[in-house]
Amino acid sequence: MATDIRRRRAIVFRNEEITVKHILASCSIPVVYPWADIDSAIFWDGAVVANTPLRPAIDEGADEVYVVLLSPAGARELPPPPSLLDAAAHAFDMALLASFEVDLKLLEKVNRRVREGRDASGHHIVNVRVIAPSENIPAAWILKYDPQNTDHLIRLGYEDAQKTLESSPSAASG
């Protein structure tokens, strides 16, 4: 998913069309990274419009969706941000989390309607697994790459995903 800058809307890329350019478009965080140009259209990260676009997954018939949050916000209580940069990152995380929570409520509603036999759209139950980091990730790590930080984040992501997948049921299945 990416945001078409000129049309100001989210665009869903399908598996058969995805190239490296599409992946770069999906990761082009405004102000941090340049936009991506694909076939004369320009794109930013899809999170500009929809951070966790569950609706397209529902409509495309997904059975299972994995949501990877980049912040523990919402997963546990966090201390106040210590700096202006951290405060901006914290506010950004909160906005992204709010978008996710709206989409998750939609998914729960669709699942409930399917279970009750009240869904005329042909949807089926979609199971969601939410993976959140067990520790706060400093905003500066997004802006400046450091091999040690990157190695730490890869290990943290692997361990947190493994813990979540081994221990918790799907968020919207029950």
Accessible surface in RSA format (square Angstrom, percent):
REM  Atomic radii and reference values for relative SASA: ProtOr
REM  Chains: A
REM  Algorithm: Lee & Richards
REM  Probe-radius: 1.40
REM  Slices: 20
REM RES _ NUM      All-atoms   Total-Side   Main-Chain    Non-polar    All polar
REM                ABS   REL    ABS   REL    ABS   REL    ABS   REL    ABS   REL
RES MET A   1    46.42  24.0  21.50  14.2  24.92  59.3  21.47  18.3  24.95  33.1
RES ALA A   2     0.00   0.0   0.00   0.0   0.00   0.0   0.00   0.0   0.00   0.0
RES THR A   3     4.27   3.0   4.27   4.3   0.00   0.0   4.27   5.7   0.00   0.0
RES ASP A   4     2.15   1.5   2.15   2.1   0.00   0.0   0.00   0.0   2.15   2.1
RES ILE A   5    34.68  19.7  28.18  21.0   6.49  15.7  30.70  22.1   3.98  10.8
RES ARG A   6   158.08  66.4 125.55  64.0  32.53  77.5  64.24  87.8  93.84  56.9
RES ARG A   7   149.31  62.7 124.80  63.6  24.51  58.4  36.35  49.7 112.96  68.5
RES ARG A   8   206.06  86.5 182.58  93.1  23.48  55.9  60.79  83.1 145.27  88.0
RES ARG A   9   123.09  51.7 121.63  62.0   1.46   3.5  48.44  66.2  74.65  45.2
RES ALA A  10    28.11  25.8  11.90  18.4  16.21  36.9  11.90  16.8  16.21  42.9
RES ILE A  11    37.90  21.6  35.97  26.8   1.92   4.6  37.90  27.3   0.00   0.0
RES VAL A  12    53.42  35.1  40.72  36.9  12.69  30.6  40.72  35.4  12.69  34.4
RES PHE A  13    23.09  11.5  10.17   6.3  12.92  33.6  10.17   6.2  12.92  37.0
RES ARG A  14   103.62  43.5  98.92  50.4   4.70  11.2  43.94  60.1  59.68  36.2
RES ASN A  15   134.50  92.8 115.21 111.3  19.29  46.4  30.05  72.3 104.45 101.0
RES GLU A  16   150.55  86.4 107.02  81.0  43.54 103.7  74.05 143.2  76.50  62.5
RES GLU A  17    77.16  44.3  66.33  50.2  10.84  25.8  33.05  63.9  44.12  36.0
RES ILE A  18    74.57  42.4  49.51  36.9  25.06  60.4  49.51  35.7  25.06  68.0
RES THR A  19    72.63  51.7  63.29  64.2   9.34  22.3  70.25  94.4   2.38   3.6
RES VAL A  20   108.06  71.1 104.93  95.0   3.12   7.5 104.93  91.2   3.12   8.5
RES LYS A  21   115.99  56.6 115.56  70.9   0.44   1.0  69.00  62.1  46.99  50.1
RES HIS A  22    18.47  10.1  17.65  12.3   0.82   2.1  11.30  11.6   7.17   8.3
RES ILE A  23    98.97  56.3  96.91  72.2   2.06   5.0  98.95  71.3   0.02   0.1
RES LEU A  24   103.93  57.9 102.42  73.3   1.50   3.8 102.47  72.0   1.45   3.9
RES ALA A  25     0.00   0.0   0.00   0.0   0.00   0.0   0.00   0.0   0.00   0.0
RES SER A  26    38.82  32.8  33.33  44.5   5.50  12.7   8.89  18.9  29.93  41.9
RES CYS A  27    69.41  52.5  62.92  70.2   6.49  15.3  25.41  64.4  44.00  47.4
RES SER A  28     5.20   4.4   4.30   5.7   0.89   2.1   0.89   1.9   4.30   6.0
RES ILE A  29    46.24  26.3  46.24  34.4   0.00   0.0  46.24  33.3   0.00   0.0
RES PRO A  30    35.08  25.6  29.12  26.5   5.96  21.7  29.12  24.0   5.96  37.0
RES VAL A  31   156.89 103.2 112.80 102.1  44.09 106.2 126.59 110.0  30.30  82.2
RES VAL A  32    47.85  31.5  20.04  18.1  27.81  67.0  24.38  21.2  23.47  63.7
RES TYR A  33    64.50  30.1  58.24  33.1   6.25  16.3  59.79  44.9   4.71   5.8
RES PRO A  34   114.87  83.7  98.45  89.7  16.42  59.7 110.42  91.2   4.44  27.6
RES TRP A  35   133.36  53.5 118.67  57.4  14.69  34.5 100.82  53.8  32.54  52.8
RES ALA A  36    12.69  11.7   6.47  10.0   6.21  14.1  12.69  17.9   0.00   0.0
RES ASP A  37    79.55  55.7  70.84  70.5   8.71  20.6  26.27  61.8  53.29  53.1
RES ILE A  38    15.22   8.7  13.65  10.2   1.58   3.8  13.75   9.9   1.48   4.0
RES ASP A  39   133.59  93.6 102.53 102.1  31.06  73.4  41.98  98.8  91.61  91.4
RES SER A  40    94.74  80.1  73.30  97.8  21.44  49.4  52.98 112.8  41.77  58.5
RES ALA A  41    19.99  18.4  17.37  26.8   2.62   6.0  19.99  28.1   0.00   0.0
RES ILE A  42    19.61  11.2  19.50  14.5   0.11   0.3  19.50  14.0   0.11   0.3
RES PHE A  43    12.52   6.3  12.52   7.8   0.00   0.0  12.52   7.6   0.00   0.0
RES TRP A  44    68.87  27.6  68.87  33.3   0.00   0.0  65.71  35.0   3.16   5.1
RES ASP A  45    28.35  19.9  28.35  28.2   0.00   0.0   0.42   1.0  27.94  27.9
RES GLY A  46     2.88   3.5   0.00   N/A   2.88   3.5   2.86   7.8   0.02   0.0
RES ALA A  47    19.64  18.1   9.17  14.2  10.46  23.8   9.48  13.3  10.16  26.9
RES VAL A  48    74.62  49.1  39.51  35.8  35.11  84.6  48.50  42.1  26.13  70.9
RES VAL A  49    74.54  49.1  43.30  39.2  31.24  75.3  48.22  41.9  26.33  71.4
RES ALA A  50    21.32  19.6  19.44  30.0   1.89   4.3  20.41  28.7   0.92   2.4
RES ASN A  51    40.83  28.2  23.85  23.1  16.98  40.9   0.11   0.3  40.72  39.4
RES THR A  52    15.52  11.0  12.17  12.3   3.35   8.0  15.52  20.8   0.00   0.0
RES PRO A  53    39.44  28.7  30.53  27.8   8.91  32.4  32.60  26.9   6.84  42.5
RES LEU A  54     4.63   2.6   4.59   3.3   0.04   0.1   4.59   3.2   0.04   0.1
RES ARG A  55   101.27  42.5 101.23  51.6   0.03   0.1  41.34  56.5  59.93  36.3
RES PRO A  56    34.28  25.0  28.89  26.3   5.39  19.6  34.28  28.3   0.00   0.0
RES ALA A  57    24.91  22.9  16.25  25.1   8.66  19.7  23.91  33.7   0.99   2.6
RES ILE A  58     4.63   2.6   0.91   0.7   3.73   9.0   0.91   0.7   3.73  10.1
RES ASP A  59    80.80  56.6  49.43  49.2  31.37  74.2  24.19  56.9  56.62  56.5
RES GLU A  60   107.85  61.9  75.57  57.2  32.27  76.8  32.63  63.1  75.22  61.4
RES GLY A  61    34.39  42.4   0.00   N/A  34.39  42.4  19.41  53.3  14.98  33.5
RES ALA A  62    28.57  26.3  15.92  24.6  12.65  28.8  27.95  39.4   0.62   1.7
RES ASP A  63    95.76  67.1  90.14  89.7   5.62  13.3  30.95  72.8  64.81  64.6
RES GLU A  64    81.77  46.9  61.51  46.5  20.26  48.2  13.95  27.0  67.82  55.4
RES VAL A  65    22.68  14.9  19.28  17.5   3.40   8.2  22.68  19.7   0.00   0.0
RES TYR A  66   113.22  52.9  88.46  50.3  24.77  64.4  60.76  45.7  52.46  64.7
RES VAL A  67     6.93   4.6   4.15   3.8   2.78   6.7   6.93   6.0   0.00   0.0
RES VAL A  68    92.67  61.0  72.16  65.3  20.51  49.4  72.16  62.7  20.51  55.6
RES LEU A  69    19.14  10.7  14.64  10.5   4.50  11.3  16.59  11.7   2.55   6.9
RES LEU A  70   129.89  72.3 117.18  83.8  12.71  32.0 117.44  82.5  12.45  33.5
RES SER A  71    10.83   9.1   9.21  12.3   1.61   3.7   9.12  19.4   1.70   2.4
RES PRO A  72     0.06   0.0   0.06   0.1   0.00   0.0   0.06   0.1   0.00   0.0
RES ALA A  73     8.59   7.9   6.44   9.9   2.15   4.9   7.66  10.8   0.93   2.5
RES GLY A  74    63.18  77.9   0.00   N/A  63.18  77.9  22.54  61.9  40.64  91.0
RES ALA A  75    64.83  59.6  23.80  36.7  41.03  93.3  34.27  48.3  30.56  81.0
RES ARG A  76   100.13  42.0  81.02  41.3  19.11  45.5  66.42  90.8  33.70  20.4
RES GLU A  77   167.68  96.3 139.19 105.3  28.49  67.8  58.99 114.1 108.70  88.7
RES LEU A  78    34.80  19.4  10.35   7.4  24.45  61.5  12.09   8.5  22.71  61.1
RES PRO A  79    93.16  67.9  80.22  73.1  12.94  47.0  87.51  72.3   5.65  35.1
RES PRO A  80   114.34  83.3  99.31  90.5  15.03  54.6 105.78  87.3   8.57  53.2
RES PRO A  81    50.19  36.6  26.94  24.6  23.25  84.5  31.05  25.6  19.14 118.9
RES PRO A  82   120.83  88.1  77.74  70.9  43.10 156.7  89.12  73.6  31.71 197.1
RES SER A  83    53.95  45.6  41.34  55.2  12.60  29.0  48.49 103.2   5.46   7.6
RES LEU A  84   158.68  88.4 147.51 105.5  11.18  28.1 150.49 105.7   8.20  22.1
RES LEU A  85    83.21  46.3  76.78  54.9   6.43  16.2  80.61  56.6   2.60   7.0
RES ASP A  86    38.51  27.0  35.69  35.5   2.82   6.7   8.91  21.0  29.60  29.5
RES ALA A  87    38.24  35.2  33.42  51.6   4.81  11.0  34.10  48.0   4.14  11.0
RES ALA A  88    60.53  55.7  46.51  71.8  14.02  31.9  55.54  78.2   4.98  13.2
RES ALA A  89    26.10  24.0  19.07  29.4   7.04  16.0  25.42  35.8   0.69   1.8
RES HIS A  90    49.64  27.1  47.14  32.8   2.50   6.4  18.29  18.9  31.34  36.5
RES ALA A  91    60.42  55.6  51.85  80.0   8.57  19.5  54.88  77.3   5.55  14.7
RES PHE A  92   109.40  54.7 103.75  64.3   5.65  14.7 108.58  65.8   0.82   2.4
RES ASP A  93    36.31  25.4  33.04  32.9   3.27   7.7   2.26   5.3  34.05  34.0
RES MET A  94   108.13  56.0 102.32  67.7   5.81  13.8  94.71  80.5  13.42  17.8
RES ALA A  95    63.69  58.6  48.03  74.1  15.66  35.6  56.29  79.3   7.40  19.6
RES LEU A  96    31.76  17.7  31.63  22.6   0.13   0.3  31.76  22.3   0.00   0.0
RES LEU A  97    25.57  14.2  23.80  17.0   1.77   4.5  25.10  17.6   0.47   1.3
RES ALA A  98    51.31  47.2  48.22  74.4   3.09   7.0  50.62  71.3   0.69   1.8
RES SER A  99    35.46  30.0  25.28  33.7  10.18  23.5  27.41  58.4   8.06  11.3
RES PHE A 100     9.07   4.5   9.07   5.6   0.00   0.0   9.07   5.5   0.00   0.0
RES GLU A 101    80.31  46.1  79.10  59.8   1.20   2.9  24.37  47.1  55.94  45.7
RES VAL A 102   102.20  67.3  99.17  89.8   3.03   7.3 100.42  87.3   1.79   4.8
RES ASP A 103    23.10  16.2  23.05  22.9   0.05   0.1   0.05   0.1  23.05  23.0
RES LEU A 104    27.39  15.3  27.39  19.6   0.00   0.0  27.39  19.2   0.00   0.0
RES LYS A 105   142.60  69.6 137.27  84.2   5.33  12.7  86.62  78.0  55.98  59.6
RES LEU A 106    50.23  28.0  45.08  32.3   5.15  13.0  49.40  34.7   0.83   2.2
RES LEU A 107     0.17   0.1   0.17   0.1   0.00   0.0   0.17   0.1   0.00   0.0
RES GLU A 108    61.54  35.3  59.50  45.0   2.04   4.9  19.26  37.3  42.28  34.5
RES LYS A 109   104.63  51.0 104.56  64.2   0.07   0.2  46.64  42.0  57.99  61.8
RES VAL A 110     9.49   6.2   9.49   8.6   0.00   0.0   9.49   8.2   0.00   0.0
RES ASN A 111     0.39   0.3   0.39   0.4   0.00   0.0   0.39   0.9   0.00   0.0
RES ARG A 112   114.44  48.1 114.44  58.3   0.00   0.0  41.72  57.0  72.72  44.1
RES ARG A 113    80.02  33.6  80.02  40.8   0.00   0.0   9.50  13.0  70.52  42.7
RES VAL A 114    35.83  23.6  22.77  20.6  13.07  31.5  24.26  21.1  11.57  31.4
RES ARG A 115   122.57  51.5  84.88  43.3  37.69  89.7  62.98  86.1  59.59  36.1
RES GLU A 116    95.37  54.8  62.86  47.6  32.50  77.4  42.07  81.4  53.30  43.5
RES GLY A 117    68.59  84.6   0.00   N/A  68.59  84.6  34.95  95.9  33.64  75.3
RES ARG A 118   127.86  53.7 112.44  57.3  15.42  36.7  63.23  86.4  64.63  39.2
RES ASP A 119    33.62  23.5   8.85   8.8  24.77  58.6   3.29   7.7  30.33  30.2
RES ALA A 120   110.80 101.9  67.67 104.4  43.13  98.1  78.61 110.7  32.19  85.3
RES SER A 121    84.16  71.1  47.86  63.9  36.30  83.6  23.52  50.1  60.64  85.0
RES GLY A 122    69.21  85.3   0.00   N/A  69.21  85.3  40.38 110.8  28.83  64.6
RES HIS A 123    32.65  17.8  16.48  11.5  16.17  41.4  13.91  14.3  18.74  21.8
RES HIS A 124    68.05  37.2  66.74  46.4   1.31   3.3  54.23  55.9  13.82  16.1
RES ILE A 125    51.99  29.6  45.30  33.7   6.69  16.1  45.30  32.6   6.69  18.2
RES VAL A 126     1.46   1.0   1.46   1.3   0.00   0.0   1.46   1.3   0.00   0.0
RES ASN A 127    47.51  32.8  47.51  45.9   0.00   0.0   1.67   4.0  45.84  44.3
RES VAL A 128     0.00   0.0   0.00   0.0   0.00   0.0   0.00   0.0   0.00   0.0
RES ARG A 129    45.44  19.1  44.79  22.8   0.66   1.6   1.42   1.9  44.02  26.7
RES VAL A 130    41.29  27.2  26.53  24.0  14.76  35.6  26.53  23.1  14.76  40.0
RES ILE A 131    13.84   7.9  13.80  10.3   0.04   0.1  13.80   9.9   0.04   0.1
RES ALA A 132    20.37  18.7   8.05  12.4  12.32  28.0   8.18  11.5  12.19  32.3
RES PRO A 133    13.42   9.8   8.14   7.4   5.29  19.2  10.29   8.5   3.13  19.5
RES SER A 134    60.06  50.7  36.75  49.0  23.31  53.7  36.07  76.8  23.99  33.6
RES GLU A 135    66.53  38.2  66.50  50.3   0.03   0.1  24.90  48.2  41.63  34.0
RES ASN A 136    84.61  58.3  70.59  68.2  14.03  33.8  18.69  45.0  65.92  63.7
RES ILE A 137    36.85  21.0  21.99  16.4  14.87  35.8  22.30  16.1  14.55  39.5
RES PRO A 138    49.51  36.1  46.47  42.4   3.03  11.0  49.51  40.9   0.00   0.0
RES ALA A 139     9.46   8.7   5.68   8.8   3.78   8.6   7.22  10.2   2.24   5.9
RES ALA A 140    46.54  42.8  44.95  69.4   1.59   3.6  45.01  63.4   1.53   4.1
RES TRP A 141    59.77  24.0  53.19  25.7   6.58  15.4  38.46  20.5  21.30  34.6
RES ILE A 142    72.22  41.1  67.50  50.3   4.72  11.4  71.97  51.8   0.25   0.7
RES LEU A 143    93.92  52.3  63.62  45.5  30.30  76.2  63.86  44.8  30.06  80.9
RES LYS A 144   154.31  75.3 148.58  91.2   5.72  13.6  95.12  85.6  59.19  63.0
RES TYR A 145   154.73  72.2 131.36  74.7  23.37  60.8 102.67  77.2  52.06  64.2
RES ASP A 146    50.42  35.3  48.74  48.5   1.68   4.0   8.36  19.7  42.07  42.0
RES PRO A 147   107.87  78.6 100.27  91.4   7.60  27.6 107.31  88.6   0.56   3.5
RES GLN A 148   146.74  82.1 140.51 102.7   6.23  14.8  46.87  99.8  99.86  75.7
RES ASN A 149    33.74  23.3  33.38  32.3   0.37   0.9   3.07   7.4  30.67  29.6
RES THR A 150    50.19  35.7  49.67  50.4   0.52   1.2  43.48  58.4   6.70  10.1
RES ASP A 151    76.10  53.3  73.51  73.2   2.59   6.1  13.01  30.6  63.09  62.9
RES HIS A 152    57.10  31.2  57.10  39.7   0.00   0.0  41.25  42.5  15.85  18.4
RES LEU A 153    50.42  28.1  43.76  31.3   6.66  16.7  44.04  30.9   6.37  17.2
RES ILE A 154   116.36  66.2 107.61  80.2   8.75  21.1 114.28  82.3   2.08   5.6
RES ARG A 155   133.07  55.9 131.26  66.9   1.81   4.3  61.83  84.5  71.25  43.2
RES LEU A 156    13.36   7.4  11.43   8.2   1.93   4.8  12.90   9.1   0.46   1.2
RES GLY A 157    36.23  44.7   0.00   N/A  36.23  44.7  33.95  93.2   2.28   5.1
RES TYR A 158   144.78  67.6 136.61  77.7   8.17  21.3 106.67  80.2  38.12  47.0
RES GLU A 159    81.93  47.0  80.67  61.0   1.26   3.0  24.13  46.7  57.81  47.2
RES ASP A 160     6.46   4.5   5.03   5.0   1.43   3.4   4.17   9.8   2.29   2.3
RES ALA A 161    25.20  23.2  25.20  38.9   0.00   0.0  25.20  35.5   0.00   0.0
RES GLN A 162    76.59  42.8  71.18  52.0   5.41  12.9  19.19  40.9  57.40  43.5
RES LYS A 163   119.82  58.5 116.78  71.7   3.04   7.2  86.40  77.8  33.43  35.6
RES THR A 164    24.63  17.5  20.34  20.6   4.29  10.2   9.62  12.9  15.01  22.7
RES LEU A 165    76.50  42.6  59.19  42.3  17.31  43.5  59.40  41.7  17.09  46.0
RES GLU A 166   134.10  77.0  94.08  71.2  40.02  95.3  46.27  89.5  87.83  71.7
RES SER A 167    90.99  76.9  55.67  74.3  35.32  81.4  48.91 104.2  42.07  58.9
RES SER A 168    41.61  35.2  35.06  46.8   6.55  15.1  34.14  72.7   7.47  10.5
RES PRO A 169   111.65  81.4  94.61  86.2  17.04  62.0 103.17  85.2   8.48  52.7
RES SER A 170    16.72  14.1   7.95  10.6   8.77  20.2   0.46   1.0  16.26  22.8
RES ALA A 171    51.69  47.5  18.84  29.1  32.85  74.7  29.78  41.9  21.91  58.0
RES ALA A 172     4.53   4.2   0.00   0.0   4.53  10.3   2.51   3.5   2.02   5.3
RES SER A 173    37.32  31.5  22.66  30.2  14.67  33.8  11.47  24.4  25.86  36.2
RES GLY A 174    90.34 111.4   0.00   N/A  90.34 111.4  65.52 179.8  24.82  55.6
END  Absolute sums over single chains surface
CHAIN  1 A    11038.7       8925.7       2112.9       6736.9       4301.7
END  Absolute sums over all chains
TOTAL         11038.7       8925.7       2112.9       6736.9       4301.7
